[in-house]
């Protein structure tokens, strides 16, 4: 019988950058049937391999008019590079980790999403 072999704890995964990625950039790895979203641990040069953090609490920019409560889904807009409530033009990033009101420019998000 085939068995699974432990590789790493999953707090981060190694990726090879198609283009340069800066430390702190939100990285979306898209496959045919799903996506993995994380945050670059350090700068990764184009063609180089580096770590993308897939678990943790991160401060990210947000749409200033959006109001978040703890546990709410946070979507990452793939061209505006901000957390938002709307799923339009975005990917699911995680769960709101601290309330963020109207006018706030940043918020805390727990990656990965913790809801059902």
ZADREN-255330 format. One record per residue (C-alpha): residue in three letters; residue number from 0; x, y, z; chain. Coordinates in nm, 2 decimals, m for minus. Example, Ala and Ser with C-alpha at 12.3 -4.5 7.8 and 13.67 -1.06 7.14 Angstrom:
(ALA, 0, (1.23, m0.45, 0.78), A)
(SER, 1, (1.37, m0.11, 0.71), A)
//
This chain:
(UNK, 0, (0.00, 0.00, 0.00), A)
(UNK, 1, (0.13, 0.35, m0.09), A)
(UNK, 2, (0.19, 0.57, 0.21), A)
(UNK, 3, (0.23, 0.95, 0.25), A)
(UNK, 4, (0.57, 1.08, 0.35), A)
(UNK, 5, (0.60, 1.40, 0.56), A)
(UNK, 6, (0.78, 1.68, 0.38), A)
(UNK, 7, (0.74, 2.00, 0.58), A)
(UNK, 8, (0.50, 2.15, 0.84), A)
(UNK, 9, (0.32, 2.37, 0.59), A)
(UNK, 10, (0.39, 2.70, 0.76), A)
(UNK, 11, (0.55, 2.80, 0.43), A)
(UNK, 12, (0.61, 2.65, 0.09), A)
(UNK, 13, (0.89, 2.70, m0.16), A)
(UNK, 14, (0.80, 2.86, m0.49), A)
(UNK, 15, (1.00, 2.95, m0.80), A)
(UNK, 16, (0.93, 3.31, m0.89), A)
(UNK, 17, (0.83, 3.37, m1.26), A)
(UNK, 18, (0.89, 3.74, m1.19), A)
(UNK, 19, (1.06, 3.91, m0.89), A)
(UNK, 20, (0.86, 3.90, m0.57), A)
(UNK, 21, (0.92, 4.15, m0.29), A)
(UNK, 22, (0.92, 4.05, 0.08), A)
(UNK, 23, (0.56, 4.10, 0.21), A)
(UNK, 24, (0.40, 4.07, m0.13), A)
(UNK, 25, (0.08, 3.86, m0.13), A)
(UNK, 26, (0.14, 3.57, m0.36), A)
(UNK, 27, (m0.14, 3.38, m0.54), A)
(UNK, 28, (m0.04, 3.04, m0.67), A)
(UNK, 29, (m0.32, 2.93, m0.90), A)
(UNK, 30, (m0.38, 2.58, m1.02), A)
(UNK, 31, (m0.66, 2.43, m1.23), A)
(UNK, 32, (m0.87, 2.33, m0.93), A)
(UNK, 33, (m0.77, 2.57, m0.66), A)
(UNK, 34, (m0.54, 2.84, m0.53), A)
(UNK, 35, (m0.28, 2.87, m0.25), A)
(UNK, 36, (m0.24, 3.23, m0.12), A)
(UNK, 37, (0.05, 3.34, 0.10), A)
(UNK, 38, (0.30, 3.61, 0.18), A)
(UNK, 39, (0.66, 3.62, 0.06), A)
(UNK, 40, (0.89, 3.58, 0.36), A)
(UNK, 41, (1.18, 3.75, 0.17), A)
(UNK, 42, (1.26, 3.90, m0.17), A)
(UNK, 43, (1.26, 3.63, m0.44), A)
(UNK, 44, (1.44, 3.71, m0.76), A)
(UNK, 45, (1.29, 3.61, m1.09), A)
(UNK, 46, (1.38, 3.24, m1.15), A)
(UNK, 47, (1.49, 3.19, m0.79), A)
(UNK, 48, (1.32, 2.98, m0.53), A)
(UNK, 49, (1.20, 3.13, m0.20), A)
(UNK, 50, (0.95, 3.08, 0.09), A)
(UNK, 51, (0.59, 3.19, 0.08), A)
(UNK, 52, (0.43, 3.19, 0.43), A)
(UNK, 53, (0.09, 3.01, 0.42), A)
(UNK, 54, (0.00, 3.05, 0.78), A)
(UNK, 55, (0.00, 3.34, 1.03), A)
(UNK, 56, (m0.15, 3.68, 1.10), A)
(UNK, 57, (m0.05, 3.96, 0.86), A)
(UNK, 58, (m0.12, 4.33, 0.84), A)
(UNK, 59, (m0.24, 4.41, 0.49), A)
(UNK, 60, (m0.38, 4.72, 0.31), A)
(UNK, 61, (m0.76, 4.73, 0.28), A)
(UNK, 62, (m1.03, 4.91, 0.09), A)
(UNK, 63, (m1.08, 5.20, 0.33), A)
(UNK, 64, (m1.46, 5.20, 0.30), A)
(UNK, 65, (m1.50, 4.83, 0.39), A)
(UNK, 66, (m1.59, 4.74, 0.74), A)
(UNK, 67, (m1.47, 4.40, 0.88), A)
(UNK, 68, (m1.56, 4.21, 1.19), A)
(UNK, 69, (m1.35, 3.92, 1.34), A)
(UNK, 70, (m1.39, 3.60, 1.15), A)
(UNK, 71, (m1.52, 3.76, 0.83), A)
(UNK, 72, (m1.38, 3.64, 0.50), A)
(UNK, 73, (m1.11, 3.87, 0.35), A)
(UNK, 74, (m1.06, 3.87, m0.02), A)
(UNK, 75, (m0.74, 3.99, m0.19), A)
(UNK, 76, (m0.81, 4.20, m0.50), A)
(UNK, 77, (m0.56, 4.07, m0.76), A)
(UNK, 78, (m0.50, 4.40, m0.94), A)
(UNK, 79, (m0.57, 4.66, m0.66), A)
(UNK, 80, (m0.36, 4.47, m0.41), A)
(UNK, 81, (m0.60, 4.53, m0.11), A)
(UNK, 82, (m0.81, 4.33, 0.12), A)
(UNK, 83, (m1.18, 4.37, 0.05), A)
(UNK, 84, (m1.52, 4.22, 0.14), A)
(UNK, 85, (m1.63, 4.16, m0.22), A)
(UNK, 86, (m1.52, 3.85, m0.39), A)
(UNK, 87, (m1.53, 4.03, m0.73), A)
(UNK, 88, (m1.18, 4.03, m0.90), A)
(UNK, 89, (m1.02, 3.87, m0.60), A)
(UNK, 90, (m0.92, 3.54, m0.43), A)
(UNK, 91, (m1.00, 3.43, m0.07), A)
(UNK, 92, (m0.71, 3.53, 0.14), A)
(UNK, 93, (m0.81, 3.45, 0.50), A)
(UNK, 94, (m1.02, 3.56, 0.80), A)
(UNK, 95, (m1.03, 3.90, 0.96), A)
(UNK, 96, (m0.83, 3.88, 1.28), A)
(UNK, 97, (m0.91, 4.22, 1.43), A)
(UNK, 98, (m1.20, 4.46, 1.36), A)
(UNK, 99, (m1.13, 4.71, 1.09), A)
(UNK, 100, (m1.36, 5.01, 1.04), A)
(UNK, 101, (m1.45, 5.26, 0.77), A)
(UNK, 102, (m1.15, 5.48, 0.70), A)
(UNK, 103, (m0.89, 5.23, 0.81), A)
(UNK, 104, (m0.62, 5.17, 0.56), A)
(UNK, 105, (m0.49, 4.85, 0.70), A)
(UNK, 106, (m0.62, 4.54, 0.87), A)
(UNK, 107, (m0.50, 4.21, 1.02), A)
(UNK, 108, (m0.58, 3.89, 0.84), A)
(UNK, 109, (m0.54, 3.53, 0.95), A)
(UNK, 110, (m0.42, 3.31, 0.67), A)
(UNK, 111, (m0.56, 3.06, 0.58), A)
(UNK, 112, (m0.93, 3.12, 0.60), A)
(UNK, 113, (m1.07, 2.96, 0.92), A)
(UNK, 114, (m1.44, 2.94, 0.84), A)
(UNK, 115, (m1.66, 2.66, 0.71), A)
//
